[in-house]
Amino acid sequence: MKNDILRFVNFTIKTIVFYFLISFALILLILPIYYLMDMLGVLALINNILGVNGGIWKNFGNLPMVIATSVIGIILVITVLMVSVIVNVWIERKLSAKIQGRMGPTLVNLPFLLKAGSKNMWLGGLVQPIADVIKLIQKEIMIPQGSYPFLYILSPILAFTTVVVAFGMFPFSNNYILLGNLDVGLLFIFAVSSYMVLSLVLAAWASNNKYSLLGGLRTVAQMLSYEIPLLLSFLAVMVFTGSFKIVDIVSFQNDHFWLIFYSPLMFVIFLWSMVAENNRAPFDLPEAESELVAGFVTEYSSMTFALFYLAEYGYLFFNSAIIATIFLGGYSLIPHSILNLLSPLLQSIGIYGYIMAINDNFIWIILKAFVVVGLIMFFRWTYPRIRIDHLMDLAWKAFIPITLISMMVSAIDVLLFNKIPVLSWILFAFVVYLASKRNVKLSTKYRNIPKFT
Amino acid sequence: MIEEKSLSFWINREDTIALEDGIEIKEMWVAMGPQHPSTHGILQLLVKLDGEVILELKPVIGYLHRSMERIAESLTYVQGVHITDRQDYISAMNMNLPICLAVDELLGVVPSRKAQALRVLAVELNRLASHLLWYGLIALDAGAVTPFLWAFELREYVLSIFEKLVGARLTLHYIRPTGVAYDIADSVLNDVRDFLVLLKRKLPDLHGILTENPIFVSRMEDVGYIPQDLAISYGASGPVLRASGVRWDLRRAEPYLIYDELDFEIPVETAGDNMARYLVRMKEIEETIKILEQVVKILEDPFVRTQPHIDIRVGWRVDVPPGQVYVKTESPRGEYGVFVVSDGYDKPYRVKYRSAAFSNLSLLPEVSKGQLIQDMIVTLGTLDIVLGEIDR
């Protein structure tokens, strides 16, 4: 028992340390670029073109300006998307390797960094995803016999486009919203994300493959089911903030506190629904390799496959960024309410100015998003795949009733307790109690249950 | 079993149910395999699906048929051992054993105690390797990748022991008529001892990531139920039979080699579902560790160490007296037997192998009726088939 605990603690500490090292290495990579751009005035330029309020639409009457800003904006979005995908894939491969006792990619390096006789280890395989993409580009796009070529090619493009549009609407900081800051920001983002299911179903139907078709059917069932608890849990939280605008949601958290502490239950449900929406393990039924070969991507090759791949990892990062925005305080490191409380202390030490200077920065949302990404990756590499009927039961019999109740509970909190989440926490404690009562251990009909478990 | 009708008949056949307004519901035939990630080799499963539910399933075998029984007739007895390696390549030692026992019996030779202990050591080590690989594959079938790599790493230790013992890793050809091919070195014996310690330390991890996982338990429990009478009537054996509540292990029921003097238990479950088969195999790993520890002790005995490991009079060929014999042993997959007819020459007149996995696989069409596809894959995984042994 003692050894078990020690092993668990050891493993946890090691992985957490490893994970944060990766995150900080990432920030160290980004920071110089950021300050270089700042020094050269590029940030100011971008800010001028894609200003805070309105984005590309502020130049609506001026057609050449709209086209120019759109092109720049889309290039920016795709760049951000690509970089996040590359880092995501790399983290996933390194983290899974760490969990499985492997090393992960180490050998791929940039040609101008290669030195004869040296070990070339320091990039740690960071360019492996780039090499993968180059390999995929070189391959031939196969269009299977009996398929619908138009839909077959259209669906990966559609999948990728939804991610780009969703990314464009996302505020990485109160200054940098790539394409525009809408009043119904999050609702719009969720609406755009829903197009993903369409593209996957089109891919499944157009492939003329029975595995793809089965994967597509699973996709519809799963993504439509989990859209409901996702939005309901989001609404239960929005009762507190009173706005769908992402900037308002973040400023509410700055004025009060992170929303995860307002409704922890909704955080859990939102996270799991996000994982299910994203078709990640343990909910990766549409592409379950043990029964459906590769699901809806069975027939895809080359860039058509790469676009699905990019869309999946882009969504992974994007969903994590949304969770970070809604529940973890968004682009500010410490809520302003806490900073105001601590300001006499900080001023006496003399670091108040520095903290205020770096407190609202897009780096924090990237860091928080990567923490959530790491969490989702832990799920993937430690859990088996859930069964389809259990998946449906979880959405319809557990998540939706709980979120509906939680909406009412949040409303009561707002009305009676002046936005102090008393009942939300009581509900959380109750659900945790119920979950712990539900016995998921092996039934006693088995004789050979191992003793050390 | 498909006898008369061709493959294309089954794949193109569509059963239609006409609804109103000209809409038709069609049940779908899916040909899973022979190129499929989880059909464990090159097995083809023709599956009739109603959505996710399986209505009918037909396993198609024969893609790995290499006419081993005919080849065995054209090789000498000693040469014939090496083709058994290619049958169940996951546990090649277990495949070597029965034909060697049969030749011993026909020759009237009783191998030395050391040779017998070495045979048990080899066979049980390979049983460990086989069960560890199976553990990884069942995790893969259930959709978890990490346990597969953990188990594969442990299996790697067994293979490296074999590498030091035999020189090969997979097709071992270690057990020969009247003994074993090579003597065991002290360093290899130490490796075995270290590996057992390591495996005992790692087993809780393997249980921790799968056996305690609620998703895995929900996937395995009450799925793929095989009643006792069904298992017996289909000739199932090994862990599949023992998970259905039959205490039948040839190492205890009809002991061969030195099994009657070893202390170990036969794990039995009565539930008959996937979890029962899982637990039986995991318990067998522990029991196998117990056996190996005792065998290592026997081999440490200085008197045993001085004995010969093989009868050197048997070279590449030996004339075997006429007669016929059926020898059955407990392989990791169940009862694996061989029937040998000798007509007095150095080559057998007829060799017939009895495959355990073949009988176990024949249960799948019965069990998988009405299951989800996901459950069928896991059920197939718990039956633990190796196509090399089925097709031969």
Contacts between the chains, C-beta under 8 A, distances in Angstrom:
chain1	res1	chain2	res2	distance
A	4	B	204	7.1
A	4	B	208	8.0
A	96	B	145	7.6
A	96	B	146	7.6
A	99	B	146	5.6
A	100	B	145	7.4
A	100	B	146	5.3
A	100	B	149	4.1
A	100	B	150	7.0
A	101	B	149	6.7
A	101	B	150	7.0
A	101	B	153	6.1
A	102	B	149	6.9
A	210	B	28	6.2
A	210	B	30	4.9
A	211	B	30	7.5
A	213	B	28	8.0
A	214	B	30	7.8
A	214	B	49	7.7
A	214	B	52	7.6
A	214	B	373	7.6
A	217	B	51	7.4
A	218	B	52	7.9
A	281	B	143	6.6
A	282	B	143	6.9
A	282	B	215	5.9
A	284	B	143	7.3
A	285	B	374	7.9
A	288	B	143	6.4
A	288	B	374	7.2
A	289	B	37	5.4
A	289	B	38	7.8
A	290	B	37	6.2
A	290	B	38	4.3
A	290	B	140	6.1
A	290	B	141	5.0
A	290	B	142	7.5
A	290	B	143	6.0
A	290	B	374	7.9
A	290	B	377	5.4
A	291	B	32	8.0
A	291	B	38	6.8
A	291	B	373	4.9
A	291	B	374	5.6
A	291	B	376	7.9
A	291	B	377	4.9
A	292	B	373	7.8
A	293	B	36	6.4
A	293	B	37	6.3
A	381	B	145	6.7
A	381	B	146	5.2
A	382	B	144	7.5
A	382	B	146	6.1
A	382	B	209	6.6
A	383	B	143	8.0
A	383	B	144	6.5
A	383	B	213	6.8
A	383	B	215	5.6
A	384	B	139	6.8
A	384	B	142	4.0
A	384	B	143	4.7
A	384	B	144	4.0
A	384	B	210	7.4
A	384	B	213	6.4
A	384	B	215	5.1
A	384	B	216	4.8
A	384	B	219	6.3
A	385	B	142	6.3
A	385	B	143	2.6
A	385	B	144	7.4
A	385	B	215	7.6
A	385	B	219	7.9
A	385	B	374	7.4
A	386	B	215	5.4
A	386	B	218	7.8
A	386	B	219	7.9
A	387	B	218	6.8
A	387	B	219	5.8
A	387	B	372	6.7
A	387	B	374	5.5
A	387	B	375	7.2
A	388	B	52	5.7
A	388	B	372	6.3
A	388	B	374	6.5
A	389	B	372	7.1
A	390	B	215	7.9
A	390	B	218	5.9
A	440	B	214	3.7
A	440	B	217	6.2
A	440	B	218	7.4
A	441	B	212	7.8
A	441	B	217	7.5
A	442	B	211	7.3
A	442	B	217	6.1
A	442	B	221	7.4
A	442	B	275	7.0
A	443	B	221	6.6
A	445	B	270	7.2
A	445	B	271	5.2
A	446	B	269	6.1
A	446	B	271	6.1
A	446	B	275	6.5
A	446	B	276	6.5
A	446	B	279	5.5
A	447	B	267	7.7
A	447	B	268	7.1
A	447	B	269	6.0
A	447	B	270	7.5
A	447	B	279	7.9
A	448	B	267	5.1
A	448	B	269	6.3
A	448	B	279	4.4
A	448	B	280	6.5
A	448	B	282	7.3
A	448	B	283	4.1
A	449	B	211	7.9
A	449	B	279	6.8
A	450	B	203	7.6
A	450	B	204	7.7
A	450	B	207	4.9
A	450	B	211	6.3
A	450	B	282	6.7
A	450	B	283	7.8
A	452	B	203	7.6
A	452	B	204	4.7
A	452	B	207	6.9
A	453	B	204	7.3
A	453	B	207	5.1
A	453	B	208	6.9
A	453	B	211	6.0
A	453	B	212	5.3
